[in-house]
């Protein structure tokens, strides 16, 4: 098993058309970070072809260690560590002989310059050397074993994460869940994996406590997707009975079921849902109900909206009433004008009878016409009384509008 170091090296990416590499062609990365980077790029371009990158590894002082061309995307079954193994195993170039000679001369000179210390007996030197050697071996052995164990753990975790990521990229979510269980991931993490991929029923089957997280995710979707997801969850019967009102409230909101929302407003479970329901109540002019919800889920902006909407609605109601009364007065006035014209025409007809009727029944004709005039006058008086009453209501409605506008 390879013992990877966390020491960062400089990697240079060249001969590539991949934006992620082109934006920052030089990066200081650990081997683990390099694997993650290649994996991420592979995921992003998995549906494209003819993509590759040349990766070169350098020491801190700029010496080239290894160069390799990698074609992307690679298969979902690819072992990324094996793909990049040469970058980790290849060592920096060894110093040249000339450098070795210079180093040796320096070491000799330093030895000559050192002062002579008091000489110790061979036995003392041997004992001290043995003691120091023993301590060093024990200490070094512990350190090496600890480092190897840590590196092995890191490599194992990285391998697991790479496998899970590849399976998730391939949309094999149940397989991901199975592997996560094998790798001792907590139930919550497995449920979250399902939630992140929109598999809400599977998430709830895995962990009943995931409902809050599921609903939080569902609430971020468009109305059509929300309704579909909620109906699917409800049909699957994976929610405990006492929690079902949380689903029903959201469905009622999407279905615009005002009565259900008013009766079950105590089951609102989040500020986000409360805000959405308050918005709905405002649109339905249910201001008193909106105020009740606001007591449990305060929101200053919505409180202001409720007040403004209620005020505007009151004003509109007063203006609508005034306009309705005005129209009624206008219509009644037209009736009165019509009745006055009728009476005027009847008087003209009566005059014509008195002047021109030469028939034996003239008297009867005149009496009949007078009766028509009397009936028309009675109707006129009734209309006049109605008009006066309506005009009084118009004045009251106008005063109400004026008083409201003053306040």
Residue pairs with C-beta under 8 A, 6 or more apart in sequence:
1 152
1 155
2 81
2 85
2 88
2 89
2 155
3 147
3 148
3 151
3 152
4 30
4 31
4 32
4 88
4 151
4 154
4 155
5 30
5 31
5 88
5 151
6 30
6 32
7 30
8 28
8 29
8 30
8 33
9 28
9 29
9 30
9 31
9 57
9 58
9 59
9 60
9 65
10 26
10 27
10 28
10 57
10 58
10 59
10 60
10 62
11 26
11 27
11 28
11 29
11 34
11 55
11 56
11 57
11 58
11 87
12 25
12 26
12 55
12 56
12 58
13 21
13 22
13 25
13 26
13 27
13 53
13 54
13 55
13 56
14 25
14 53
14 54
14 56
15 52
15 53
15 54
15 69
16 22
16 51
16 52
16 53
16 54
17 51
18 41
18 45
18 51
18 53
18 72
20 37
20 40
20 41
20 44
21 41
21 53
27 37
29 37
31 84
31 87
31 88
32 154
32 158
34 55
34 84
34 87
35 80
35 81
35 84
35 158
35 162
38 70
38 72
38 80
38 83
38 84
39 80
39 162
39 165
41 53
41 72
42 72
42 73
42 74
42 78
42 80
43 165
43 169
45 51
45 72
45 73
46 73
46 169
47 73
48 73
51 71
51 72
51 73
52 69
52 70
52 71
52 72
53 69
53 70
53 72
54 67
54 68
54 69
54 70
55 67
55 68
55 69
55 70
55 87
56 64
56 66
56 67
57 64
57 65
57 66
57 67
57 87
57 90
58 64
58 65
59 65
59 92
63 92
63 93
65 87
65 90
65 91
65 92
65 93
66 86
66 87
66 90
68 86
68 87
70 83
70 84
74 83
76 166
76 167
76 169
76 170
77 166
78 166
79 162
80 162
81 155
81 158
81 159
81 162
95 103
120 128
160 179
160 183
163 179
164 176
164 179
164 180
164 183
167 175
167 176
167 179
168 176
168 193
168 197
171 197
173 193
173 194
173 197
173 199
173 202
174 202
176 193
177 190
177 193
177 194
177 202
177 206
180 189
180 190
180 193
181 190
187 206
187 207
188 207
188 209
188 210
190 206
190 207
191 203
191 204
191 206
191 207
191 210
191 213
192 203
192 210
192 213
194 200
194 202
194 203
194 206
195 203
195 210
195 213
195 214
195 217
198 217
198 229
200 214
200 217
200 218
200 229
200 232
200 233
201 232
201 233
201 236
201 238
203 210
203 213
203 214
204 210
204 211
204 214
204 233
204 236
204 238
204 239
205 238
208 238
208 239
208 240
211 239
211 243
211 246
212 269
214 233
215 246
215 247
215 250
215 269
215 270
216 270
216 272
218 226
218 229
218 230
218 250
219 226
219 250
219 270
219 272
219 273
219 276
221 229
223 254
226 250
226 254
227 251
227 254
227 255
230 247
230 250
230 251
230 254
231 251
233 239
233 247
234 244
234 247
234 248
234 251
239 246
239 247
245 264
245 267
246 267
246 269
248 260
248 264
248 267
249 260
249 261
249 264
249 267
249 268
249 269
249 273
249 277
250 273
252 260
252 261
252 264
253 261
253 273
253 276
253 277
253 280
256 280
258 280
258 284
258 286
261 277
261 280
261 281
261 289
262 286
262 289
265 277
265 289
265 292
265 293
268 274
268 277
268 293
268 296
268 297
271 297
271 299
274 293
274 296
274 297
274 299
275 297
275 299
275 302
277 293
278 290
278 293
278 294
278 297
278 299
278 302
278 306
279 302
281 287
281 289
281 290
281 293
282 290
282 302
282 305
282 306
282 309
285 309
285 313
287 306
287 309
287 310
287 313
290 302
290 306
291 306
294 302
294 303
294 306
314 404
315 401
315 404
315 405
318 397
318 400
318 401
318 404
319 401
321 397
321 400
322 394
322 397
322 398
322 400
322 401
325 390
325 393
325 394
325 397
326 394
326 397
328 390
329 387
329 390
329 391
329 394
332 383
332 386
332 387
332 390
333 387
335 383
336 380
336 383
336 384
336 387
339 376
339 379
339 380
339 383
340 380
342 376
343 373
343 376
343 377
343 380
346 369
346 372
346 373
346 376
347 373
349 369
350 366
350 369
350 370
350 373
353 362
353 365
353 366
353 369
354 366
357 365
357 366
359 365
